[in-house]
Amino acid sequence: MSGTHRILALNYSQTGQLQRILDSICAPLCTNSSIEIVRVNIRPARPYPFPWPILPFFDVFPETVGEVAVPFTLDWPDGAPECEADFDLVLLAYQPWFLSVAQPMMSFLKSRDAQRLLAGRRVITIIGCRNMWLMAQERMKVHLSRLDAHLIDNIVLTDSAHSMLTFFSTPLWMLTGRKGPWLGGQIPEAGISDTDIKDASRFGHAIESGLEKRTPDDLHPMLDGTGAITINERLIDSEKFGKRSFILWGALLRFLGRPGSFFRRSVLLFYILFLITIIVTLVPLFALLKLATRPFFRKRAASQRAYYAAPTGEGRERIDAFGLVSETDGQALAPAASGQDHPCAQPDRDQQGNTI
């Protein structure tokens, strides 16, 4: 069909969680006859495993931080026009890896496909992660600016459990493929909650409303006041420190050899132990120092929050206008509630594009 407004929704989802988030956001848009959505997945030529063994996981760290592109294809739906399509809006859904844009999405950003699809267009970024995303989004901003794309909004969904618990639950999910809960519920289920994923449909309603009202050259946010972003200011300094460390170690490891080489992996084992030590010692210390000094740096903290929350902001005053789905039914949400039952939800596929 040919809609009045055309939206490109592009993502890479290793576990399927990010795809469910995008399904939820797109659901209200898919029922509007004046909106056409084209869903496109990034398919790395060499799929990343899931579950992901620890050494292969860390072995992609140097190239991820160094923004080294890998071969990929765009999985266009049958019959969809490709780069000639005239899209009014682009949704880019990605994960942060090692405080950086995940390698498949970064590979897209550095490609000619990105130049054709993003130049001059309005973009909304969508992030699903454990808790740290600020430094990745900073790099996303740089590349979108280079591509002459216009970032008008950012949506961030994170694991709502305490960070000390997700420190265990997230790696267990990655290493085993099982979300939990673990230890009889002492370690909660990993990932973004079903409630939060289902409630992400409000962003689709806000986008639907915004598209109907704006002119093609309107670059103001559509999602301000919808609770799209919450800044955890206690993690800002930890992210900055971690990013600098990752850049230095990543450059060293790339210098030591190609992925999988013996010498590189030997040093990588040492780095893994070093990183775990830093996470369990310095990260909590940074958070405590931030909390202790907060009364003396309120203006600086407010300025940081405003900067990292831009362009959407942390406002929540318009949530009632678009509603939280979980508050309207008052029922527990099944894992599939934000997935396959949506009108434009994509079937679950592996990274080679096969339906699973």
C-alpha atoms as one frame of an Amber mdcrd trajectory, in Angstrom:
protein
   0.000   0.000   0.000   1.053   3.618  -0.383   0.509   5.572   2.813   0.492
   9.304   3.420   3.411   8.876   5.820   6.158   6.316   5.290   8.334   5.046
   8.138  11.465   2.915   7.925  12.049   0.844  11.080  15.537  -0.649  11.068
  17.100  -2.771  13.798  19.473  -5.511  14.814  18.281  -7.785  17.620  20.497
 -10.593  18.864  18.194 -11.955  21.586  14.839 -10.854  20.157  14.227  -8.348
  22.987  14.851  -5.277  20.846  12.579  -6.647  18.148   9.765  -6.996  20.706
  10.304  -3.383  21.780  10.080  -2.239  18.167   6.974  -4.399  17.656   5.302
  -2.635  20.590   6.201   0.848  19.366   5.078   0.103  15.809   1.789  -1.572
  16.794  -0.356   1.642  16.924   1.214   2.862  13.681   0.384  -0.333  11.813
  -3.338   0.079  12.401  -3.361   3.546  10.827  -4.212   3.327   7.122  -2.388
   6.596   6.409   0.933   5.229   7.697   3.106   2.643   5.954   5.914   0.974
   7.905   8.777  -0.876   6.270  10.564  -3.169   8.740  14.182  -4.004   7.888
  16.632  -6.133   9.883  20.413  -5.923   9.725  21.881  -9.374   8.961  25.617
  -9.719   9.723  27.359 -11.943   7.178  28.829 -13.832  10.135  26.078 -14.152
  12.783  26.907 -13.431  16.402  26.115 -16.430  18.626  23.470 -16.515  21.309
  24.064 -17.787  23.922  27.420 -16.050  23.633  30.490 -17.773  25.201  32.598
 -15.423  27.281  35.799 -15.351  25.201  34.079 -14.838  21.814  31.935 -12.157
  23.502  34.911 -10.173  24.740  36.811 -10.813  21.516  34.425  -8.483  19.636
  35.105  -5.726  22.168  38.179  -4.166  20.470  36.508  -3.907  17.054  33.227
  -2.701  18.569  34.900   0.142  20.483  37.108   0.887  17.468  33.966   1.102
  15.283  35.289  -1.452  12.804  32.590  -2.310  10.289  31.671  -5.885   9.359
  29.911  -7.184   6.212  26.115  -7.248   6.442  22.954  -7.232   4.375  19.655
  -5.441   4.868  16.747  -7.857   5.075  14.120  -5.942   3.094  10.622  -7.419
   3.071   9.443  -8.847  -0.217   8.359  -6.177  -2.636   9.549  -3.239  -0.509
  11.345  -0.466  -2.368  14.877  -0.137  -1.102  17.089   2.892  -1.172  14.839
   4.906  -3.508  12.043   4.936  -0.922  11.000   8.343   0.348  10.617   7.926
   4.117   9.192  10.624   6.360  10.753   9.106   9.483  13.398   6.486  10.351
  13.374   4.425  13.540  16.830   3.076  14.440  16.710   0.418  17.185  20.045
  -0.696  18.613  21.880  -2.099  21.616  24.997  -0.661  23.244  27.926  -3.070
  23.328  30.858  -2.073  25.564  29.494   1.494  25.896  29.490   1.721  22.093
  26.961   1.272  19.321  26.632  -2.474  18.645  28.857  -3.565  15.758  26.040
  -4.510  13.332  24.349  -1.108  13.710  27.686   0.719  13.526  28.467  -1.191
  10.328  25.217   0.123   8.871  25.991   3.695   9.970  29.331   3.534   8.144
  27.824   2.132   4.945  26.536   3.657   1.723  23.120   2.286   2.652  23.051
   4.659   5.623  24.004   7.599   3.414  21.101   6.879   1.065  18.522   6.070
   3.725  19.297   8.642   6.433  20.534  11.791   4.697  18.117  14.655   5.276
  15.638  12.480   7.183  14.210  12.672  10.695  15.461   9.892  12.949  14.256
   8.472  16.265  16.741   6.204  18.042  15.487   3.340  20.224  17.771   1.729
  22.797  17.227  -1.421  24.848  19.939  -2.284  27.355  20.913  -3.137  30.936
  21.601   0.405  32.179  24.490   2.171  30.405  23.792   3.847  27.060  24.984
   7.474  27.235  28.380   7.049  25.572  26.917   4.861  22.827  24.313   7.502
  22.059  27.022  10.159  21.914  28.676   8.223  19.096  25.300   7.673  17.440
  24.794  11.457  17.444  28.186  11.988  15.792  27.437   9.563  12.975  23.907
  10.844  12.395  25.296  14.370  12.111  27.948  13.147   9.657  25.188  11.543
   7.579  23.158  14.788   7.619  20.321  13.009   9.470  18.171  14.850  11.996
  17.879  13.201  15.416  14.520  14.385  16.771  13.941  11.878  19.600  15.481
   9.098  21.653  13.682   6.246  23.454  15.529   4.251  26.113  14.269   1.126
  27.875  16.477  -0.439  30.562  16.366  -3.333  32.995  14.452  -2.029  36.024
  16.168  -4.349  38.549  18.929  -3.041  40.831  22.291  -2.749  39.051  23.975
  -5.113  41.517  21.442  -7.793  40.553  21.641  -7.146  36.810  25.441  -7.453
  37.138  24.735 -11.178  37.555  21.462 -11.678  35.665  22.535 -10.106  32.372
  25.775 -12.119  31.960  23.917 -15.310  32.952  21.362 -14.620  30.223  24.105
 -13.961  27.681  26.154 -17.058  28.605  23.293 -19.544  28.986  20.437 -18.153
  26.910  18.200 -18.376  29.997  16.700 -15.185  31.458  16.080 -16.650  34.906
  15.108 -15.974  37.615  18.036 -17.582  39.412  18.709 -18.805  42.946  15.036
 -19.172  43.749  14.270 -15.617  42.661  17.139 -13.929  44.536  18.483 -12.913
  41.127  15.508 -11.669  39.063  14.749 -12.393  35.440  17.135 -10.569  33.151
  16.119  -8.022  30.574  13.516  -5.324  30.135  10.235  -6.251  31.776   7.194
  -7.308  29.757   5.298  -4.419  31.337   7.817  -1.847  30.110   7.854  -3.379
  26.628   4.081  -3.339  26.385   3.928   0.238  27.674   6.337   1.282  24.890
   3.289   1.323  22.599   2.614   4.842  23.926   5.559   6.059  21.856   3.849
   4.707  18.760   0.697   6.637  19.656   2.763   9.796  20.170   4.535   9.329
  16.819   1.168   8.765  15.127  -0.166  11.994  16.614   3.008  13.915  15.770
   3.086  12.841  12.133  -0.459  14.050  11.576   0.337  17.548  12.815   3.775
  18.414  11.519   5.188  19.763   8.285   8.036  17.990   6.467  10.626  20.487
   7.744   9.530  20.300  11.404  12.473  18.922  13.410  11.062  19.380  16.904
  10.707  16.327  19.192   7.554  14.213  18.947   8.042  12.369  22.222   8.705
  15.112  24.755   6.718  14.535  27.948   6.167  10.806  27.266   8.754   9.432
  29.710  10.986   8.239  26.893  14.209   8.853  28.832  15.369   8.675  32.437
  18.948   9.710  33.192  20.786   7.890  35.982  23.241  10.642  36.851  25.192
   8.338  39.186  26.403   6.401  36.145  27.570   9.364  34.057  31.129   9.526
  35.403  31.424   5.726  35.390  30.481   5.657  31.719  33.000   8.362  30.846
  35.777   6.546  32.711  34.790   3.204  31.216  34.680   4.576  27.674  38.206
   5.997  27.974  39.452   2.666  29.340  37.721   0.718  26.576  39.278   2.907
  23.885  42.807   2.381  25.246  42.451  -1.361  25.836  40.627  -1.854  22.554
  43.456  -0.207  20.608  46.022  -2.377  22.425  44.124  -5.595  21.735  43.651
  -4.749  18.049  47.393  -4.100  17.840  48.127  -7.529  19.369  46.375  -9.473
  16.632  43.244 -10.430  14.813  40.137 -11.733  16.603  40.729 -15.263  17.851
  44.531 -15.094  17.814  46.259 -16.815  20.735  48.304 -13.866  22.012  45.373
 -11.479  21.815  43.105 -13.857  23.727  45.777 -14.396  26.378  45.885 -10.660
  27.084  42.091 -10.567  26.807  41.790 -13.015  29.730  43.820 -10.633  31.875
  41.630  -7.737  30.755  38.445  -9.594  31.692  39.720 -10.031  35.255  40.812
  -6.372  35.329  37.406  -5.227  34.086  35.481  -7.276  36.653  37.669  -5.801
  39.399  36.975  -2.272  38.155  33.215  -2.892  37.973  32.929  -4.246  41.523
  35.198  -1.584  43.044  35.383   1.705  41.143  31.847   1.800  39.705  30.193
   1.612  43.172  32.767   4.119  44.423  31.922   6.558  41.632  28.227   6.179
  42.434  28.817   6.840  46.152  30.984   9.874  45.421  28.329  11.211  43.064
  25.691  10.784  45.764  27.874  12.368  48.479  28.816  15.400  46.380  25.431
  15.891  44.768  24.402  18.824  47.023  27.489  20.758  45.871  27.041  20.173
  42.151  23.308  20.474  41.594  23.646  22.910  38.686  26.260  20.747  36.984
  24.132  17.636  37.485  21.059  19.385  36.086  23.066  20.538  33.086  24.358
  17.004  32.464  20.878  15.508  32.734  19.467  18.032  30.269  22.309  17.434
  27.808  22.114  13.635  27.774  18.300  13.618  27.745  18.180  15.852  24.659
  16.432  16.182  22.327  13.464  14.409  23.929  13.975  15.331  27.581  12.902
  13.551  30.759   9.404  15.008  30.984   6.401  12.789  31.760   3.560  15.297
  31.590   2.033  13.842  28.402   1.971  10.188  29.460  -1.716  10.336  30.336
  -2.505  11.570  26.823  -1.156   8.361  25.301  -1.620   5.991  28.232   0.244
   3.117  29.794  -1.239  -0.105  28.453  -0.347  -2.018  31.621  -2.455   0.351
  33.712  -5.550  -0.078  31.568  -5.943  -3.831  31.872  -4.443  -4.395  35.337
  -3.405  -7.906  34.348  -0.098  -9.701  34.293   1.547  -9.616  30.889   2.565
 -12.751  29.072   5.954 -12.672  27.320   4.249 -12.689  23.915   2.055  -9.710
  24.729   4.364  -7.257  22.994   5.424  -9.539  20.182   3.665 -11.777  17.727
   0.119 -10.540  18.326   0.878  -7.044  17.045  -0.440  -6.308  13.539   2.983
  -5.589  12.038   5.120  -7.726  14.337   7.874  -9.586  12.595   8.196 -13.352
  13.075  11.055 -14.448  15.299  14.070 -15.138  13.092  17.651 -16.142  13.595
  20.437 -13.842  12.435  20.469 -15.430   8.973  16.824 -14.525   8.440  15.294
 -17.971   8.960  11.972 -18.136  10.801  12.338 -19.914  14.168
